Amino acid sequence: MLALLFPGQGAQSEGFLHRLPQHHAVTDTLEEASQLLGTNVLTLDTPDALRSTVAVQIGLTVAGVAITRALADEQLTPEISAGLSVGAYAAAVSCGAIRFGDALRMVRKRAELMETAYPSGYGLVAVSGLTEHQLETLAAEHADAGNQRAYIGNVNAPRQIVMAGANDALDTFIERALAAGARKAIRLAVSVPSHCELLAHATDELVAYAQDIPFHALQSAYIGNRGGRPLYTADAIRDDLATNMRHTVRWFDALTVMQEMGARVLIEAPPGQVLTDITRENFPDTTALAASSFSFDKLVAAARRRLDMDGP
């Protein structure tokens, strides 16, 4: 069974849209997005553009949908789609729950709300080596010491967790985490405090906006962010997309559910391979392929080979 994974903000890199495969479905998607947005999307991956939350989130969505369509053109259609954070929008397009143009509208609104709420001074830190419980305890101690609160934003694996908050609070939290035994604690290329209560008001605005966005019956499975579980209705996916910036992303739970559902080949959409690395480390019997690490022809061949091994 094939699953597609879509990365979130932080995976972007200069030129990532220009490095998408030379495939007619990719070209068509880039042109469609440019027409829908009224701007050339290939301008969204420059160093200056990547400082904008809006440009990054739109670019990631476009990249995800482009690779999905290219794979479908090669008869590689996923039975499961899952995206981390803003990656969930491409996943929702992949499973048929929302049309591409509507997803872009909603992503742009989401990113504008996040950027307006926190134009600077906030961000994310990836912490490796400590559990969620340990980090919750450290966050409570951190706040009790008079610091601004640090929040658990993503649980990517049992000991790979992302914290959100104000930059000053995160700087001191890094010191506390390293002193408590964290292997690594590094800042991510994200300028907003994603997936925590700091975005409660922005979430309320996006929920209201999403009521006018049409959603549709699913054509394949979609795994939600907030609970890391399959969602089966259009309304449930609308809620997941509209509210995920406020809630912790349960990515490891989502990966676990995909294994339980029978996913044995996971392809990560561009850019990067963070989700691939997490999968390989925690589920070594699963074939995880990062589209960015292969030529498109080799990616298709590798996926087909493993799917053929697994049988119908």
Wavefront OBJ file of the C-alpha trace (Angstrom):
o trace
v 0.000 0.000 0.000
v 1.297 3.449 -0.977
v 1.130 6.502 1.279
v 2.187 10.054 0.460
v 3.729 12.303 3.111
v 3.855 16.082 2.845
v 6.379 18.109 4.905
v 5.669 21.249 6.863
v 7.311 24.639 7.186
v 11.008 24.311 7.920
v 11.594 21.866 5.057
v 11.887 24.663 2.494
v 15.192 25.599 0.899
v 16.300 28.088 -1.721
v 15.222 26.995 -5.198
v 13.079 24.052 -4.073
v 10.313 24.809 -6.569
v 12.854 25.020 -9.381
v 14.163 21.563 -8.439
v 10.810 19.843 -8.911
v 10.861 17.078 -11.564
v 10.726 18.017 -15.225
v 7.304 16.490 -15.769
v 4.300 17.887 -17.603
v 2.074 17.465 -14.530
v 4.504 19.578 -12.507
v 4.649 22.273 -15.181
v 0.861 22.331 -15.427
v 0.524 22.617 -11.639
v 2.982 25.511 -11.431
v 1.119 27.329 -14.199
v -2.259 26.659 -12.575
v -1.027 27.933 -9.213
v 0.426 31.065 -10.796
v -2.906 31.825 -12.457
v -4.882 31.162 -9.284
v -2.614 33.339 -7.135
v -1.970 36.059 -9.682
v 1.799 35.729 -9.287
v 4.551 33.535 -10.685
v 4.982 30.852 -8.023
v 8.577 30.300 -9.129
v 9.389 33.604 -7.411
v 8.425 32.094 -4.037
v 11.630 30.126 -3.409
v 14.195 32.931 -3.473
v 16.094 33.771 -0.256
v 14.036 36.948 0.189
v 10.729 35.183 -0.454
v 11.531 32.391 1.987
v 11.542 34.921 4.816
v 7.777 35.155 4.316
v 5.515 32.627 6.029
v 2.977 33.198 3.249
v 5.430 32.410 0.449
v 6.779 29.329 2.205
v 3.399 27.789 2.994
v 2.050 28.397 -0.501
v 5.236 27.015 -2.055
v 5.105 23.841 0.024
v 1.484 23.259 -0.958
v 2.249 23.743 -4.640
v 5.225 21.373 -4.469
v 3.149 18.700 -2.747
v 0.293 18.839 -5.230
v 2.706 18.907 -8.183
v 4.468 15.686 -7.143
v 1.125 14.029 -6.336
v -0.117 14.717 -9.851
v 3.132 13.588 -11.447
v 3.010 10.295 -9.538
v -0.656 9.796 -10.443
v 0.291 10.241 -14.089
v 2.613 7.255 -13.592
v -0.221 5.196 -12.018
v 1.123 5.714 -8.498
v -1.949 6.899 -6.618
v -1.803 6.831 -2.816
v -4.278 4.962 -0.671
v -3.259 7.145 2.301
v -2.227 10.821 2.459
v -0.826 12.646 5.472
v 0.840 16.019 5.864
v 2.662 17.636 8.755
v 1.257 21.063 9.630
v 0.726 23.017 6.389
v 1.564 19.796 4.542
v -1.929 18.659 5.505
v -3.352 20.906 2.789
v -1.567 19.048 0.006
v -2.644 15.804 1.681
v -6.261 16.967 1.585
v -5.923 17.711 -2.138
v -4.295 14.311 -2.641
v -7.240 12.449 -1.080
v -9.825 14.534 -2.937
v -11.230 16.378 0.079
v -10.487 19.857 -1.299
v -9.726 21.268 -4.728
v -6.290 22.730 -5.391
v -7.499 26.304 -5.838
v -9.513 26.213 -2.630
v -6.546 24.742 -0.762
v -4.341 27.600 -1.980
v -6.911 30.166 -0.858
v -7.086 28.612 2.581
v -3.307 28.230 2.903
v -2.767 31.867 1.960
v -5.316 32.979 4.558
v -3.757 30.690 7.179
v -0.260 32.001 6.541
v -1.401 35.632 6.524
v -3.135 35.163 9.873
v -0.053 33.525 11.384
v 2.309 36.162 10.010
v 0.077 39.037 11.132
v -0.259 37.609 14.627
v 3.493 37.098 15.053
v 5.509 39.027 12.451
v 8.732 38.539 14.413
v 10.162 37.413 17.721
v 8.768 33.870 17.738
v 9.672 30.483 16.325
v 10.320 26.777 16.818
v 13.062 24.582 18.287
v 13.610 20.895 17.487
v 14.705 18.882 20.531
v 16.152 15.376 20.215
v 16.744 12.896 23.023
v 14.010 13.792 25.517
v 10.468 12.428 25.781
v 7.262 14.438 25.645
v 6.781 13.949 29.389
v 10.308 15.183 30.123
v 9.777 18.248 27.960
v 6.413 18.991 29.556
v 8.132 18.925 32.948
v 10.943 21.175 31.716
v 8.431 23.592 30.176
v 6.579 23.852 33.494
v 9.844 24.461 35.373
v 10.833 27.002 32.725
v 7.594 28.938 33.210
v 7.814 28.685 37.004
v 11.247 30.318 36.782
v 9.626 33.427 35.324
v 10.186 32.752 31.621
v 7.587 32.982 28.910
v 6.037 29.601 28.272
v 7.435 27.132 25.720
v 4.862 24.818 24.143
v 5.042 21.331 22.653
v 4.252 21.879 18.973
v 5.060 18.607 17.191
v 5.674 15.083 18.443
v 7.512 13.720 15.415
v 8.902 10.663 17.214
v 9.115 9.587 20.873
v 12.338 11.567 21.316
v 12.069 14.039 18.427
v 9.863 16.904 19.521
v 9.391 20.503 18.391
v 8.813 23.319 20.887
v 7.125 26.640 20.070
v 7.275 30.047 21.700
v 8.944 33.441 21.879
v 12.574 33.571 20.764
v 13.886 34.685 24.157
v 11.962 31.918 25.897
v 13.197 29.331 23.408
v 16.817 30.444 23.774
v 16.731 29.821 27.512
v 14.700 26.633 27.039
v 17.425 25.256 24.755
v 19.935 25.664 27.581
v 17.584 23.926 30.007
v 16.923 21.042 27.602
v 20.608 20.449 26.874
v 21.395 20.508 30.589
v 18.648 17.907 31.111
v 20.238 15.516 28.622
v 18.896 16.466 25.207
v 21.198 15.288 22.418
v 20.414 18.304 20.306
v 18.233 21.418 20.402
v 18.259 23.603 17.297
v 16.221 26.481 15.926
v 14.112 25.797 12.837
v 13.573 28.061 9.837
v 10.110 29.075 11.038
v 9.262 32.562 12.309
v 5.898 31.847 13.955
v 4.969 29.828 17.079
v 3.121 27.037 15.274
v 0.847 24.485 16.950
v 0.152 26.068 20.295
v -2.339 28.264 22.127
v -0.561 31.427 20.989
v -2.406 30.962 17.688
v -5.863 30.515 19.240
v -7.257 33.793 17.873
v -5.822 33.201 14.401
v -7.379 29.740 14.463
v -10.804 31.152 15.276
v -10.537 33.459 12.260
v -9.477 30.618 9.970
v -12.318 28.402 11.209
v -14.783 31.137 10.233
v -13.092 31.597 6.840
v -13.145 27.853 6.154
v -16.929 27.669 6.434
v -17.161 29.098 2.907
v -14.605 26.663 1.458
v -16.212 23.645 -0.250
v -15.000 20.231 0.879
v -15.803 16.910 -0.763
v -16.128 13.191 -0.097
v -12.756 11.457 0.246
v -11.373 9.286 -2.546
v -8.690 7.772 -0.294
v -7.633 7.862 3.362
v -6.521 11.054 5.139
v -4.655 11.058 8.460
v -5.297 14.065 10.690
v -2.720 16.230 12.465
v -4.378 16.873 15.796
v -5.177 13.273 16.697
v -2.917 11.342 14.343
v -5.926 9.273 13.278
v -7.853 8.694 10.032
v -10.594 11.225 9.338
v -13.519 10.132 7.232
v -15.726 13.140 6.507
v -15.334 16.430 4.698
v -16.299 18.373 7.827
v -13.694 16.548 9.924
v -10.966 17.424 7.430
v -12.116 21.046 7.254
v -11.793 21.224 11.038
v -8.374 19.552 10.997
v -7.010 22.001 8.433
v -8.543 25.053 10.090
v -7.408 24.236 13.622
v -4.081 22.425 13.279
v -2.007 25.577 13.794
v -3.366 25.757 17.361
v -2.850 22.119 18.364
v 0.098 19.772 18.792
v 0.841 17.737 15.665
v 0.817 14.018 16.540
v 3.026 12.970 13.641
v 4.422 9.819 15.234
v 0.892 8.660 15.964
v 0.005 9.319 12.317
v 2.962 7.226 11.126
v 1.991 4.427 13.503
v -1.581 4.402 12.202
v -0.349 4.262 8.608
v 1.668 1.159 9.468
v -1.379 -0.408 11.095
v -3.430 0.356 7.976
v -0.913 -1.495 5.822
v 1.220 1.266 4.300
v 4.541 -0.268 3.260
v 5.793 2.312 0.756
v 5.857 5.950 1.877
v 6.895 8.700 -0.524
v 7.749 12.100 0.936
v 6.903 15.023 -1.325
v 9.544 17.725 -1.871
v 11.338 19.452 -0.359
v 13.681 17.623 1.998
v 13.637 14.247 3.672
v 12.921 14.873 7.359
v 9.768 12.740 7.313
v 11.625 9.995 5.455
v 14.378 9.947 8.064
v 11.848 9.762 10.906
v 10.084 6.861 9.192
v 13.281 4.932 8.514
v 14.495 5.334 12.074
v 11.254 4.260 13.720
v 9.799 1.847 11.150
v 12.788 0.143 9.494
v 10.658 -2.477 7.709
v 8.871 0.253 5.760
v 10.213 1.569 2.459
v 10.451 5.352 2.855
v 11.465 7.349 -0.218
v 12.153 11.092 -0.336
v 11.202 12.414 -3.755
v 13.886 15.099 -3.438
v 16.607 12.436 -3.195
v 15.852 10.666 -6.494
v 15.460 11.483 -10.126
v 11.757 11.158 -10.865
v 12.221 8.049 -13.013
v 14.210 6.319 -10.265
v 11.629 7.296 -7.654
v 8.839 5.761 -9.727
v 10.870 2.608 -10.365
v 11.770 2.167 -6.687
v 8.172 2.619 -5.562
v 6.824 0.209 -8.168
v 9.437 -2.402 -7.326
v 8.519 -2.439 -3.638
v 4.780 -2.323 -4.297
v 5.143 -5.287 -6.663
v 7.027 -7.184 -3.945
v 4.177 -6.619 -1.506
v 1.597 -7.818 -4.006
v -1.999 -6.646 -4.429
l 1 2 3 4 5 6 7 8 9 10 11 12 13 14 15 16 17 18 19 20 21 22 23 24 25 26 27 28 29 30 31 32 33 34 35 36 37 38 39 40 41 42 43 44 45 46 47 48 49 50 51 52 53 54 55 56 57 58 59 60 61 62 63 64 65 66 67 68 69 70 71 72 73 74 75 76 77 78 79 80 81 82 83 84 85 86 87 88 89 90 91 92 93 94 95 96 97 98 99 100 101 102 103 104 105 106 107 108 109 110 111 112 113 114 115 116 117 118 119 120 121 122 123 124 125 126 127 128 129 130 131 132 133 134 135 136 137 138 139 140 141 142 143 144 145 146 147 148 149 150 151 152 153 154 155 156 157 158 159 160 161 162 163 164 165 166 167 168 169 170 171 172 173 174 175 176 177 178 179 180 181 182 183 184 185 186 187 188 189 190 191 192 193 194 195 196 197 198 199 200 201 202 203 204 205 206 207 208 209 210 211 212 213 214 215 216 217 218 219 220 221 222 223 224 225 226 227 228 229 230 231 232 233 234 235 236 237 238 239 240 241 242 243 244 245 246 247 248 249 250 251 252 253 254 255 256 257 258 259 260 261 262 263 264 265 266 267 268 269 270 271 272 273 274 275 276 277 278 279 280 281 282 283 284 285 286 287 288 289 290 291 292 293 294 295 296 297 298 299 300 301 302 303 304 305 306 307 308 309 310 311 312
